[in-house]
Amino acid sequence: MRKGSTRRPQDDSPALHVKNYITPGGLERLKEEHQFLLNKDRPAVAVVVAWAASNGDRSENADYQYAKRRLRQIDGRIRHLSKRMEAAEVVDPEAPRSGLRATKVYFGATVLYANAAGVEREVSIVGADEVDLDRNHVSWVSPLGRALMRSAEGDSVVLEAPGGKESLTVLEVRYERIAVEPFREPPGSYAAAKQS
């Protein structure tokens, strides 16, 4: 009898193979989610697993199977967050800058740019764990983030996006606080259900 492969699948996410630059607010959000999963959600799910296991036949016990699957998901997310926090290189956008570091686009910059049609848009360059398109926070490893990097006011850059190439003109580069949406406990979590 042959034993199957026990090789673990590789995570080929590009964000995991580069430096994990992150703003102070982004790191705080990761820590809050990690603490919630570790101290609230995981213990609540473990209680459900124990209760479901005590109900007998686990092979046909949907409560047990679902709770075990959720426990594995939580453990995976805890491991992922731990690795991201360990690899984090915090860059404070409000830190004093001089020379080219103050006038060119680097991590933490807020950039006002215009496309060829003259439509203006403002984005903040953040870490892969902080992307929030509703707040115009784009990753520094995204096509837009890479196109804007190292440009200065007045520069034209080419955005190579899946929809094709687009010419952009950098209008303004600022370094200021980037407000990151705080972690909120998911309404459907086991911990939320336990508190009700």
N, CA, C and O atoms as a DFTB+ gen file, in Angstrom:
784 C
 N C O
     1  1       0.837      -1.163       0.000
     2  2       0.000       0.000       0.000
     3  2       0.893       1.241       0.000
     4  3       1.816       1.360       0.805
     5  1       0.593       2.175      -0.935
     6  2       1.410       3.380      -1.045
     7  2       0.783       4.519      -0.272
     8  3      -0.435       4.698      -0.249
     9  1       1.633       5.259       0.341
    10  2       1.159       6.416       1.091
    11  2       1.102       7.615       0.141
    12  3       2.013       7.820      -0.661
    13  1       0.032       8.402       0.236
    14  2      -0.115       9.591      -0.607
    15  2       0.873      10.679      -0.215
    16  3       1.520      10.616       0.831
    17  1       0.966      11.640      -1.052
    18  2       1.863      12.759      -0.818
    19  2       1.424      13.557       0.404
    20  3       0.235      13.812       0.593
    21  1       2.372      13.941       1.219
    22  2       2.060      14.748       2.396
    23  2       2.602      16.168       2.232
    24  3       2.665      16.934       3.193
    25  1       2.988      16.504       1.014
    26  2       3.538      17.835       0.754
    27  2       2.440      18.888       0.924
    28  3       1.329      18.726       0.419
    29  1       2.759      19.946       1.626
    30  2       1.797      21.020       1.836
    31  2       1.777      21.923       0.606
    32  3       2.811      22.146      -0.023
    33  1       0.592      22.444       0.263
    34  2       0.527      23.364      -0.878
    35  2       1.253      24.665      -0.552
    36  3       1.241      25.133       0.586
    37  1       1.871      25.225      -1.550
    38  2       2.596      26.480      -1.381
    39  2       1.656      27.648      -1.598
    40  3       0.807      27.601      -2.488
    41  1       1.795      28.696      -0.800
    42  2       1.017      29.908      -0.996
    43  2       1.804      30.786      -1.952
    44  3       2.872      31.291      -1.605
    45  1       1.278      30.970      -3.158
    46  2       1.984      31.736      -4.181
    47  2       1.540      33.182      -4.237
    48  3       1.766      33.859      -5.240
    49  1       0.914      33.665      -3.179
    50  2       0.491      35.049      -3.137
    51  2       1.721      35.948      -3.216
    52  3       2.645      35.793      -2.419
    53  1       1.749      36.903      -4.181
    54  2       2.938      37.759      -4.298
    55  2       3.176      38.595      -3.057
    56  3       4.318      38.938      -2.755
    57  1       2.118      38.930      -2.332
    58  2       2.276      39.759      -1.143
    59  2       3.048      39.038      -0.042
    60  3       3.596      39.692       0.846
    61  1       3.105      37.704      -0.078
    62  2       3.802      36.966       0.968
    63  2       5.277      36.744       0.648
    64  3       6.019      36.247       1.494
    65  1       5.716      37.107      -0.565
    66  2       7.102      36.882      -0.963
    67  2       7.912      38.179      -1.013
    68  3       9.059      38.174      -1.458
    69  1       7.331      39.274      -0.568
    70  2       8.023      40.548      -0.536
    71  2       7.977      41.075       0.893
    72  3       7.324      40.492       1.759
    73  1       8.665      42.163       1.126
    74  2       8.639      42.750       2.463
    75  2       7.206      43.114       2.817
    76  3       6.424      43.513       1.954
    77  1       6.874      42.977       4.072
    78  2       5.528      43.296       4.532
    79  2       5.521      44.689       5.154
    80  3       5.437      44.846       6.372
    81  1       5.613      45.703       4.278
    82  2       5.503      47.068       4.762
    83  2       4.072      47.281       5.226
    84  3       3.126      46.793       4.607
    85  1       3.923      48.021       6.331
    86  2       2.595      48.253       6.884
    87  2       2.623      49.556       7.677
    88  3       3.654      49.918       8.244
    89  1       1.500      50.255       7.719
    90  2       1.417      51.479       8.519
    91  2       1.155      51.094       9.976
    92  3       0.732      49.969      10.242
    93  1       1.396      51.999      10.921
    94  2       1.103      51.675      12.327
    95  2      -0.362      51.281      12.538
    96  3      -0.647      50.364      13.309
    97  1      -1.290      51.961      11.865
    98  2      -2.709      51.626      11.990
    99  2      -3.021      50.249      11.427
   100  3      -3.856      49.527      11.972
   101  1      -2.356      49.884      10.343
   102  2      -2.558      48.561       9.744
   103  2      -2.072      47.448      10.648
   104  3      -2.722      46.409      10.765
   105  1      -0.925      47.660      11.293
   106  2      -0.401      46.659      12.220
   107  2      -1.331      46.509      13.418
   108  3      -1.568      45.398      13.893
   109  1      -1.850      47.623      13.898
   110  2      -2.775      47.577      15.037
   111  2      -4.022      46.769      14.675
   112  3      -4.533      46.003      15.492
   113  1      -4.507      46.947      13.447
   114  2      -5.684      46.192      13.006
   115  2      -5.403      44.687      12.971
   116  3      -6.238      43.887      13.393
   117  1      -4.227      44.305      12.468
   118  2      -3.853      42.887      12.448
   119  2      -3.800      42.326      13.869
   120  3      -4.266      41.216      14.122
   121  1      -3.232      43.100      14.790
   122  2      -3.131      42.659      16.188
   123  2      -4.517      42.485      16.801
   124  3      -4.763      41.523      17.529
   125  1      -5.420      43.418      16.507
   126  2      -6.778      43.335      17.054
   127  2      -7.501      42.099      16.537
   128  3      -8.162      41.400      17.305
   129  1      -7.378      41.823      15.233
   130  2      -8.021      40.634      14.674
   131  2      -7.418      39.369      15.276
   132  3      -8.147      38.437      15.618
   133  1      -6.096      39.328      15.407
   134  2      -5.397      38.180      15.985
   135  2      -5.901      37.922      17.407
   136  3      -6.207      36.784      17.763
   137  1      -5.986      38.975      18.215
   138  2      -6.438      38.832      19.594
   139  2      -7.900      38.374      19.664
   140  3      -8.254      37.554      20.511
   141  1      -8.749      38.905      18.771
   142  2     -10.145      38.485      18.739
   143  2     -10.257      36.991      18.432
   144  3     -10.982      36.263      19.110
   145  1      -9.532      36.542      17.402
   146  2      -9.601      35.132      17.019
   147  2      -9.056      34.238      18.130
   148  3      -9.651      33.210      18.455
   149  1      -7.933      34.629      18.704
   150  2      -7.264      33.815      19.712
   151  2      -8.024      33.780      21.045
   152  3      -8.132      32.725      21.671
   153  1      -8.543      34.918      21.471
   154  2      -9.126      35.008      22.809
   155  2     -10.651      34.924      22.864
   156  3     -11.212      34.648      23.924
   157  1     -11.326      35.156      21.743
   158  2     -12.792      35.132      21.776
   159  2     -13.383      34.082      20.839
   160  3     -14.085      33.175      21.285
   161  1     -13.097      34.203      19.531
   162  2     -13.763      33.341      18.554
   163  2     -13.325      31.885      18.672
   164  3     -14.168      30.989      18.673
   165  1     -12.011      31.632      18.774
   166  2     -11.540      30.253      18.855
   167  2     -12.079      29.535      20.101
   168  3     -12.561      28.408      19.986
   169  1     -12.009      30.161      21.297
   170  2     -12.578      29.485      22.472
   171  2     -14.085      29.217      22.328
   172  3     -14.571      28.181      22.781
   173  1     -14.822      30.139      21.705
   174  2     -16.262      29.933      21.526
   175  2     -16.534      28.757      20.592
   176  3     -17.451      27.972      20.833
   177  1     -15.736      28.631      19.522
   178  2     -15.899      27.516      18.590
   179  2     -15.488      26.211      19.265
   180  3     -16.119      25.179      19.036
   181  1     -14.459      26.235      20.080
   182  2     -14.015      25.025      20.783
   183  2     -15.118      24.496      21.706
   184  3     -15.264      23.283      21.854
   185  1     -15.885      25.380      22.320
   186  2     -17.010      24.971      23.165
   187  2     -18.067      24.259      22.315
   188  3     -18.627      23.245      22.731
   189  1     -18.334      24.800      21.120
   190  2     -19.319      24.182      20.216
   191  2     -18.836      22.808      19.766
   192  3     -19.623      21.864      19.698
   193  1     -17.543      22.692      19.458
   194  2     -16.975      21.405      19.041
   195  2     -17.145      20.380      20.165
   196  3     -17.569      19.252      19.915
   197  1     -16.822      20.761      21.378
   198  2     -16.955      19.835      22.518
   199  2     -18.410      19.419      22.717
   200  3     -18.694      18.244      22.950
   201  1     -19.332      20.378      22.627
   202  2     -20.755      20.060      22.779
   203  2     -21.215      19.109      21.673
   204  3     -21.884      18.111      21.944
   205  1     -20.847      19.428      20.410
   206  2     -21.266      18.596      19.277
   207  2     -20.657      17.200      19.368
   208  3     -21.313      16.217      19.023
   209  1     -19.423      17.104      19.822
   210  2     -18.761      15.803      19.954
   211  2     -19.460      14.947      21.007
   212  3     -19.479      13.720      20.901
   213  1     -20.028      15.586      22.010
   214  2     -20.696      14.826      23.071
   215  2     -22.058      14.270      22.623
   216  3     -22.675      13.478      23.334
   217  1     -22.512      14.690      21.450
   218  2     -23.813      14.238      20.948
   219  2     -23.751      12.898      20.235
   220  3     -24.766      12.442      19.710
   221  1     -22.613      12.267      20.199
   222  2     -22.542      10.926      19.608
   223  2     -21.821      10.888      18.280
   224  3     -20.806      11.561      18.099
   225  1     -22.338      10.106      17.353
   226  2     -21.713       9.807      16.063
   227  2     -21.244      11.072      15.347
   228  3     -22.057      11.873      14.885
   229  1     -19.951      11.240      15.262
   230  2     -19.387      12.443      14.663
   231  2     -19.445      12.412      13.138
   232  3     -19.419      13.465      12.501
   233  1     -19.522      11.228      12.547
   234  2     -19.505      11.127      11.089
   235  2     -20.765      11.712      10.462
   236  3     -20.727      12.139       9.308
   237  1     -21.863      11.745      11.177
   238  2     -23.112      12.285      10.633
   239  2     -23.601      13.479      11.446
   240  3     -24.775      13.841      11.378
   241  1     -22.718      14.077      12.198
   242  2     -23.065      15.195      13.065
   243  2     -22.648      16.499      12.372
   244  3     -21.477      16.879      12.406
   245  1     -23.606      17.171      11.751
   246  2     -23.306      18.389      10.988
   247  2     -22.754      19.498      11.875
   248  3     -21.856      20.231      11.458
   249  1     -23.275      19.633      13.091
   250  2     -22.766      20.659      14.008
   251  2     -21.279      20.445      14.281
   252  3     -20.488      21.388      14.265
   253  1     -20.920      19.206      14.528
   254  2     -19.523      18.872      14.813
   255  2     -18.647      19.151      13.590
   256  3     -17.601      19.791      13.698
   257  1     -19.087      18.663      12.422
   258  2     -18.280      18.834      11.210
   259  2     -18.102      20.306      10.855
   260  3     -17.002      20.731      10.500
   261  1     -19.177      21.085      10.949
   262  2     -19.088      22.504      10.627
   263  2     -18.177      23.230      11.623
   264  3     -17.326      24.026      11.226
   265  1     -18.358      22.953      12.907
   266  2     -17.546      23.620      13.931
   267  2     -16.068      23.254      13.798
   268  3     -15.199      24.106      13.983
   269  1     -15.780      21.992      13.477
   270  2     -14.374      21.580      13.278
   271  2     -13.776      22.313      12.072
   272  3     -12.635      22.774      12.116
   273  1     -14.566      22.413      10.993
   274  2     -14.091      23.131       9.806
   275  2     -13.823      24.598      10.151
   276  3     -12.814      25.160       9.725
   277  1     -14.722      25.220      10.919
   278  2     -14.537      26.615      11.328
   279  2     -13.308      26.760      12.222
   280  3     -12.582      27.749      12.123
   281  1     -13.073      25.793      13.080
   282  2     -11.897      25.811      13.943
   283  2     -10.616      25.767      13.109
   284  3      -9.657      26.484      13.394
   285  1     -10.609      24.923      12.079
   286  2      -9.438      24.862      11.182
   287  2      -9.238      26.191      10.454
   288  3      -8.104      26.640      10.286
   289  1     -10.335      26.825      10.019
   290  2     -10.233      28.130       9.346
   291  2      -9.658      29.182      10.293
   292  3      -8.791      29.965       9.907
   293  1     -10.141      29.194      11.520
   294  2      -9.642      30.152      12.511
   295  2      -8.159      29.917      12.782
   296  3      -7.381      30.869      12.826
   297  1      -7.762      28.660      12.963
   298  2      -6.351      28.341      13.208
   299  2      -5.481      28.778      12.035
   300  3      -4.383      29.297      12.236
   301  1      -5.963      28.571      10.815
   302  2      -5.219      29.000       9.632
   303  2      -5.067      30.508       9.583
   304  3      -3.997      31.015       9.247
   305  1      -6.128      31.229       9.916
   306  2      -6.073      32.692       9.912
   307  2      -5.152      33.195      11.015
   308  3      -4.424      34.167      10.813
   309  1      -5.170      32.552      12.176
   310  2      -4.263      32.936      13.266
   311  2      -2.814      32.756      12.824
   312  3      -1.979      33.630      13.061
   313  1      -2.507      31.613      12.175
   314  2      -1.138      31.382      11.680
   315  2      -0.745      32.442      10.652
   316  3       0.362      32.979      10.695
   317  1      -1.664      32.741       9.723
   318  2      -1.396      33.747       8.687
   319  2      -1.111      35.113       9.325
   320  3      -0.133      35.774       8.975
   321  1      -1.969      35.529      10.259
   322  2      -1.773      36.827      10.903
   323  2      -0.467      36.866      11.690
   324  3       0.228      37.882      11.687
   325  1      -0.129      35.764      12.365
   326  2       1.126      35.705      13.122
   327  2       2.321      35.913      12.203
   328  3       3.236      36.672      12.523
   329  1       2.309      35.233      11.060
   330  2       3.416      35.374      10.105
   331  2       3.489      36.787       9.549
   332  3       4.580      37.338       9.404
   333  1       2.336      37.385       9.235
   334  2       2.321      38.743       8.691
   335  2       2.827      39.753       9.719
   336  3       3.528      40.702       9.366
   337  1       2.473      39.552      10.994
   338  2       2.937      40.474      12.031
   339  2       4.436      40.306      12.280
   340  3       5.143      41.289      12.502
   341  1       4.922      39.060      12.243
   342  2       6.355      38.816      12.434
   343  2       7.174      39.458      11.329
   344  3       8.264      39.971      11.581
   345  1       6.656      39.436      10.100
   346  2       7.388      39.974       8.953
   347  2       7.146      41.465       8.742
   348  3       7.730      42.063       7.838
   349  1       6.297      42.066       9.560
   350  2       5.913      43.465       9.360
   351  2       7.086      44.418       9.531
   352  3       7.874      44.309      10.470
   353  1       7.177      45.345       8.604
   354  2       8.123      46.458       8.695
   355  2       7.268      47.717       8.724
   356  3       6.764      48.164       7.693
   357  1       7.110      48.281       9.916
   358  2       6.229      49.426      10.093
   359  2       6.875      50.683       9.524
   360  3       8.016      51.018       9.842
   361  1       6.110      51.372       8.671
   362  2       6.540      52.642       8.093
   363  2       5.470      53.671       8.435
   364  3       4.316      53.536       8.028
   365  1       5.852      54.679       9.168
   366  2       4.912      55.715       9.583
   367  2       4.882      56.830       8.541
   368  3       5.886      57.518       8.354
   369  1       3.748      57.025       7.857
   370  2       3.661      58.077       6.844
   371  2       3.861      59.475       7.420
   372  3       4.221      60.397       6.687
   373  1       3.631      59.649       8.734
   374  2       3.775      60.967       9.353
   375  2       5.206      61.275       9.793
   376  3       5.493      62.387      10.234
   377  1       6.103      60.294       9.675
   378  2       7.491      60.511      10.097
   379  2       8.132      61.598       9.225
   380  3       7.873      61.671       8.023
   381  1       8.960      62.432       9.835
   382  2       9.624      63.500       9.062
   383  2      10.463      62.909       7.925
   384  3      11.134      61.891       8.092
   385  1      10.407      63.568       6.777
   386  2      11.160      63.140       5.591
   387  2      11.907      64.338       5.035
   388  3      11.490      65.485       5.198
   389  1      13.014      64.051       4.380
   390  2      13.765      65.131       3.757
   391  2      14.246      64.693       2.379
   392  3      14.268      63.503       2.063
   393  1      14.626      65.658       1.579
   394  2      15.142      65.370       0.241
   395  2      14.113      64.680      -0.636
   396  3      12.927      65.007      -0.612
   397  1      14.598      63.714      -1.415
   398  2      13.721      62.999      -2.334
   399  2      12.647      62.210      -1.607
   400  3      11.559      62.013      -2.147
   401  1      12.929      61.755      -0.399
   402  2      11.949      60.982       0.379
   403  2      10.701      61.812       0.691
   404  3       9.644      61.249       0.975
   405  1      10.812      63.134       0.640
   406  2       9.669      63.994       0.936
   407  2       8.897      64.375      -0.327
   408  3       7.734      64.772      -0.243
   409  1       9.528      64.258      -1.491
   410  2       8.885      64.730      -2.724
   411  2       8.500      63.614      -3.692
   412  3       7.701      63.830      -4.603
   413  1       9.062      62.432      -3.499
   414  2       8.740      61.317      -4.394
   415  2       7.768      60.360      -3.710
   416  3       7.623      60.366      -2.487
   417  1       7.103      59.534      -4.528
   418  2       6.132      58.574      -4.012
   419  2       6.859      57.334      -3.502
   420  3       7.547      56.640      -4.250
   421  1       6.688      57.081      -2.218
   422  2       7.166      55.861      -1.581
   423  2       6.016      55.318      -0.740
   424  3       4.930      55.898      -0.713
   425  1       6.255      54.219      -0.065
   426  2       5.228      53.633       0.796
   427  2       4.720      54.687       1.777
   428  3       5.513      55.409       2.380
   429  1       3.409      54.775       1.936
   430  2       2.810      55.717       2.869
   431  2       2.422      57.047       2.256
   432  3       1.855      57.898       2.941
   433  1       2.717      57.244       0.972
   434  2       2.375      58.510       0.324
   435  2       0.887      58.564      -0.007
   436  3       0.252      57.542      -0.265
   437  1       0.354      59.769       0.006
   438  2      -0.981      60.029      -0.525
   439  2      -0.752      60.813      -1.808
   440  3      -0.118      61.868      -1.804
   441  1      -1.276      60.282      -2.902
   442  2      -0.958      60.805      -4.231
   443  2      -2.227      61.250      -4.948
   444  3      -3.206      60.507      -5.024
   445  1      -2.197      62.465      -5.470
   446  2      -3.254      62.965      -6.341
   447  2      -2.722      62.859      -7.758
   448  3      -1.650      63.378      -8.068
   449  1      -3.481      62.178      -8.627
   450  2      -3.041      62.022     -10.018
   451  2      -4.228      62.205     -10.951
   452  3      -5.381      62.161     -10.522
   453  1      -3.937      62.409     -12.221
   454  2      -4.982      62.560     -13.242
   455  2      -4.688      61.607     -14.383
   456  3      -3.529      61.360     -14.718
   457  1      -5.757      61.068     -14.985
   458  2      -5.566      60.214     -16.157
   459  2      -5.539      61.087     -17.413
   460  3      -5.619      62.311     -17.309
   461  1      -5.428      60.486     -18.583
   462  2      -5.310      61.227     -19.839
   463  2      -6.538      62.091     -20.103
   464  3      -6.432      63.119     -20.772
   465  1      -7.704      61.693     -19.590
   466  2      -8.938      62.466     -19.788
   467  2      -9.053      63.614     -18.782
   468  3     -10.009      64.387     -18.839
   469  1      -8.099      63.734     -17.874
   470  2      -8.108      64.802     -16.883
   471  2      -8.882      64.478     -15.617
   472  3      -9.051      65.342     -14.757
   473  1      -9.355      63.239     -15.492
   474  2     -10.089      62.837     -14.284
   475  2      -9.083      62.629     -13.152
   476  3      -8.141      61.846     -13.278
   477  1      -9.298      63.343     -12.048
   478  2      -8.386      63.268     -10.914
   479  2      -8.852      62.224      -9.903
   480  3     -10.047      61.993      -9.715
   481  1      -7.867      61.604      -9.261
   482  2      -8.155      60.618      -8.216
   483  2      -7.030      60.684      -7.195
   484  3      -5.877      60.942      -7.539
   485  1      -7.376      60.449      -5.943
   486  2      -6.374      60.451      -4.875
   487  2      -6.335      59.077      -4.243
   488  3      -7.376      58.500      -3.929
   489  1      -5.130      58.549      -4.055
   490  2      -4.943      57.248      -3.413
   491  2      -3.838      57.351      -2.371
   492  3      -2.954      58.204      -2.452
   493  1      -3.915      56.458      -1.389
   494  2      -2.848      56.320      -0.401
   495  2      -2.191      54.972      -0.628
   496  3      -2.877      53.967      -0.816
   497  1      -0.865      54.943      -0.610
   498  2      -0.094      53.729      -0.853
   499  2       0.123      53.031       0.492
   500  3       0.813      53.553       1.367
   501  1      -0.474      51.845       0.646
   502  2      -0.431      51.117       1.917
   503  2       0.057      49.688       1.693
   504  3       0.386      49.297       0.573
   505  1       0.096      48.919       2.779
   506  2       0.521      47.524       2.714
   507  2      -0.559      46.609       2.169
   508  3      -1.728      46.988       2.096
   509  1      -0.164      45.411       1.789
   510  2      -1.089      44.435       1.206
   511  2      -2.209      44.061       2.173
   512  3      -3.293      43.675       1.734
   513  1      -1.970      44.166       3.475
   514  2      -2.985      43.817       4.476
   515  2      -3.934      44.974       4.781
   516  3      -4.866      44.817       5.570
   517  1      -3.704      46.137       4.163
   518  2      -4.481      47.329       4.486
   519  2      -5.337      47.830       3.334
   520  3      -5.992      48.864       3.462
   521  1      -5.347      47.129       2.227
   522  2      -6.069      47.584       1.044
   523  2      -7.540      47.798       1.376
   524  3      -8.195      46.931       1.954
   525  1      -8.041      48.965       0.999
   526  2      -9.446      49.314       1.212
   527  2      -9.831      50.251       0.071
   528  3      -9.595      51.456       0.144
   529  1     -10.418      49.699      -0.970
   530  2     -10.733      50.500      -2.152
   531  2     -11.800      51.547      -1.875
   532  3     -11.850      52.565      -2.565
   533  1     -12.662      51.322      -0.874
   534  2     -13.658      52.323      -0.507
   535  2     -13.000      53.578       0.061
   536  3     -13.553      54.673      -0.040
   537  1     -11.825      53.418       0.654
   538  2     -11.082      54.552       1.211
   539  2      -9.936      54.985       0.287
   540  3      -9.140      55.850       0.653
   541  1      -9.853      54.396      -0.892
   542  2      -8.780      54.676      -1.861
   543  2      -7.396      54.318      -1.315
   544  3      -6.419      55.027      -1.557
   545  1      -7.330      53.212      -0.579
   546  2      -6.058      52.684      -0.094
   547  2      -5.656      51.553      -1.032
   548  3      -6.342      50.534      -1.109
   549  1      -4.545      51.730      -1.744
   550  2      -4.070      50.706      -2.677
   551  2      -2.731      50.168      -2.206
   552  3      -1.944      50.878      -1.580
   553  1      -2.487      48.919      -2.512
   554  2      -1.244      48.267      -2.101
   555  2      -0.064      48.786      -2.909
   556  3      -0.191      49.116      -4.088
   557  1       1.062      48.851      -2.261
   558  2       2.282      49.270      -2.945
   559  2       2.750      48.233      -3.960
   560  3       3.576      48.547      -4.817
   561  1       2.236      46.993      -3.881
   562  2       2.601      45.965      -4.862
   563  2       1.531      45.804      -5.939
   564  3       1.666      44.944      -6.809
   565  1       0.469      46.616      -5.900
   566  2      -0.563      46.578      -6.940
   567  2      -0.028      47.252      -8.202
   568  3       0.962      47.980      -8.134
   569  1      -0.663      47.023      -9.348
   570  2      -0.201      47.699     -10.572
   571  2      -0.174      49.227     -10.422
   572  3       0.775      49.872     -10.870
   573  1      -1.203      49.808      -9.798
   574  2      -1.222      51.258      -9.612
   575  2      -0.124      51.701      -8.651
   576  3       0.580      52.676      -8.912
   577  1       0.020      50.983      -7.541
   578  2       1.068      51.320      -6.577
   579  2       2.454      51.257      -7.200
   580  3       3.274      52.152      -6.992
   581  1       2.717      50.202      -7.962
   582  2       4.031      50.063      -8.621
   583  2       4.247      51.164      -9.652
   584  3       5.361      51.668      -9.788
   585  1       3.194      51.546     -10.383
   586  2       3.330      52.598     -11.397
   587  2       3.673      53.941     -10.759
   588  3       4.463      54.709     -11.309
   589  1       3.088      54.220      -9.618
   590  2       3.300      55.517      -8.962
   591  2       4.609      55.591      -8.182
   592  3       5.134      56.684      -7.968
   593  1       5.144      54.451      -7.753
   594  2       6.359      54.455      -6.932
   595  2       7.508      55.212      -7.603
   596  3       7.772      55.070      -8.797
   597  1       8.169      56.011      -6.790
   598  2       9.353      56.785      -7.164
   599  2       9.052      57.927      -8.141
   600  3       9.977      58.534      -8.681
   601  1       7.785      58.219      -8.369
   602  2       7.437      59.361      -9.218
   603  2       7.321      60.599      -8.331
   604  3       7.209      60.489      -7.110
   605  1       7.349      61.776      -8.954
   606  2       7.234      63.040      -8.228
   607  2       6.180      63.897      -8.922
   608  3       5.712      63.567     -10.011
   609  1       5.813      65.006      -8.272
   610  2       4.833      65.913      -8.860
   611  2       5.277      66.319     -10.259
   612  3       6.430      66.691     -10.475
   613  1       4.344      66.242     -11.204
   614  2       4.628      66.605     -12.588
   615  2       5.061      65.437     -13.453
   616  3       5.060      65.551     -14.679
   617  1       5.431      64.316     -12.847
   618  2       5.856      63.136     -13.622
   619  2       4.661      62.468     -14.294
   620  3       3.545      62.483     -13.773
   621  1       4.919      61.883     -15.458
   622  2       3.932      61.035     -16.128
   623  2       4.387      59.599     -15.959
   624  3       5.564      59.284     -16.136
   625  1       3.448      58.731     -15.616
   626  2       3.763      57.317     -15.440
   627  2       2.774      56.503     -16.267
   628  3       1.704      56.982     -16.641
   629  1       3.159      55.263     -16.541
   630  2       2.282      54.376     -17.302
   631  2       1.781      53.280     -16.380
   632  3       2.564      52.548     -15.774
   633  1       0.469      53.181     -16.283
   634  2      -0.168      52.136     -15.503
   635  2      -0.455      50.968     -16.424
   636  3      -1.220      51.092     -17.381
   637  1       0.170      49.817     -16.127
   638  2      -0.082      48.609     -16.916
   639  2      -1.052      47.742     -16.141
   640  3      -0.663      46.946     -15.287
   641  1      -2.337      47.919     -16.465
   642  2      -3.407      47.197     -15.782
   643  2      -3.944      46.106     -16.697
   644  3      -3.658      46.105     -17.894
   645  1      -4.719      45.180     -16.147
   646  2      -5.294      44.120     -16.977
   647  2      -6.118      44.661     -18.153
   648  3      -6.217      44.007     -19.191
   649  1      -6.712      45.858     -17.993
   650  2      -7.512      46.454     -19.067
   651  2      -6.685      47.168     -20.119
   652  3      -7.238      47.673     -21.096
   653  1      -5.376      47.221     -19.943
   654  2      -4.501      47.896     -20.900
   655  2      -3.667      48.971     -20.228
   656  3      -3.728      49.153     -19.012
   657  1      -2.885      49.680     -21.035
   658  2      -2.005      50.725     -20.515
   659  2      -2.759      52.050     -20.440
   660  3      -3.602      52.368     -21.279
   661  1      -2.414      52.813     -19.390
   662  2      -3.033      54.116     -19.203
   663  2      -1.965      55.083     -18.706
   664  3      -1.159      54.742     -17.840
   665  1      -1.968      56.284     -19.257
   666  2      -1.006      57.304     -18.863
   667  2      -1.585      58.131     -17.719
   668  3      -2.725      58.591     -17.791
   669  1      -0.800      58.316     -16.672
   670  2      -1.219      59.081     -15.499
   671  2      -0.223      60.194     -15.229
   672  3       0.977      60.019     -15.438
   673  1      -0.713      61.342     -14.766
   674  2       0.156      62.453     -14.397
   675  2       0.029      62.685     -12.897
   676  3      -1.075      62.862     -12.382
   677  1       1.160      62.682     -12.197
   678  2       1.180      62.907     -10.754
   679  2       1.034      64.400     -10.505
   680  3       1.833      65.200     -10.992
   681  1       0.001      64.775      -9.738
   682  2      -0.273      66.178      -9.461
   683  2       0.248      66.626      -8.097
   684  3       0.695      67.762      -7.939
   685  1       0.188      65.723      -7.111
   686  2       0.610      66.088      -5.758
   687  2       1.025      64.843      -4.983
   688  3       0.425      63.778      -5.125
   689  1       2.067      64.996      -4.159
   690  2       2.536      63.918      -3.290
   691  2       2.598      64.479      -1.873
   692  3       3.257      65.486      -1.615
   693  1       1.890      63.798      -0.949
   694  2       1.869      64.231       0.450
   695  2       2.144      63.029       1.342
   696  3       1.887      61.882       0.976
   697  1       2.670      63.326       2.515
   698  2       2.835      62.295       3.547
   699  2       2.077      62.775       4.775
   700  3       2.417      63.789       5.385
   701  1       1.033      62.014       5.122
   702  2       0.165      62.370       6.236
   703  2      -0.387      61.092       6.833
   704  3      -0.171      60.003       6.302
   705  1      -1.098      61.227       7.934
   706  2      -1.701      60.063       8.592
   707  2      -2.681      59.386       7.639
   708  3      -3.483      60.048       6.981
   709  1      -2.604      58.055       7.576
   710  2      -3.538      57.269       6.775
   711  2      -4.432      56.524       7.757
   712  3      -3.984      55.632       8.478
   713  1      -5.701      56.906       7.769
   714  2      -6.657      56.296       8.695
   715  2      -7.054      54.907       8.187
   716  3      -7.591      54.769       7.088
   717  1      -6.787      53.897       8.988
   718  2      -7.133      52.516       8.649
   719  2      -8.402      52.148       9.390
   720  3      -8.535      52.424      10.582
   721  1      -9.332      51.526       8.688
   722  2     -10.583      51.078       9.308
   723  2     -10.245      50.108      10.441
   724  3      -9.549      49.120      10.206
   725  1     -10.720      50.364      11.666
   726  2     -10.398      49.458      12.771
   727  2     -11.072      48.100      12.591
   728  3     -12.071      47.982      11.883
   729  1     -10.519      47.085      13.235
   730  2     -11.104      45.749      13.172
   731  2     -12.440      45.766      13.911
   732  3     -12.564      46.303      15.012
   733  1     -13.420      45.166      13.272
   734  2     -14.732      45.031      13.901
   735  2     -15.070      43.557      13.989
   736  3     -14.858      42.793      13.046
   737  1     -15.600      43.173      15.136
   738  2     -15.996      41.787      15.341
   739  2     -17.078      41.422      14.329
   740  3     -18.095      42.110      14.251
   741  1     -16.883      40.349      13.545
   742  2     -17.889      39.957      12.559
   743  2     -19.210      39.598      13.236
   744  3     -19.208      38.896      14.247
   745  1     -20.345      40.070      12.694
   746  2     -21.625      39.812      13.348
   747  2     -21.993      38.332      13.437
   748  3     -22.727      37.953      14.350
   749  1     -21.522      37.490      12.538
   750  2     -21.877      36.076      12.559
   751  2     -20.905      35.189      13.304
   752  3     -20.997      33.964      13.214
   753  1     -19.978      35.777      14.035
   754  2     -18.963      34.967      14.714
   755  2     -19.561      34.213      15.893
   756  3     -20.583      34.610      16.454
   757  1     -18.905      33.125      16.254
   758  2     -19.344      32.344      17.413
   759  2     -19.273      33.166      18.686
   760  3     -20.120      33.033      19.570
   761  1     -18.253      34.022      18.779
   762  2     -18.105      34.846      19.979
   763  2     -19.275      35.815      20.117
   764  3     -19.753      36.053      21.226
   765  1     -19.746      36.382      18.988
   766  2     -20.895      37.296      19.020
   767  2     -22.150      36.548      19.435
   768  3     -22.955      37.072      20.204
   769  1     -22.327      35.329      18.935
   770  2     -23.497      34.509      19.273
   771  2     -23.488      34.141      20.745
   772  3     -24.537      34.082      21.385
   773  1     -22.291      33.892      21.283
   774  2     -22.149      33.501      22.687
   775  2     -22.525      34.645      23.622
   776  3     -23.063      34.425      24.708
   777  1     -22.226      35.901      23.175
   778  2     -22.511      37.070      24.011
   779  2     -23.994      37.429      24.028
   780  3     -24.458      38.081      24.963
   781  1     -24.756      37.006      22.993
   782  2     -26.186      37.370      22.909
   783  2     -27.025      36.650      23.923
   784  3     -28.238      36.851      23.975
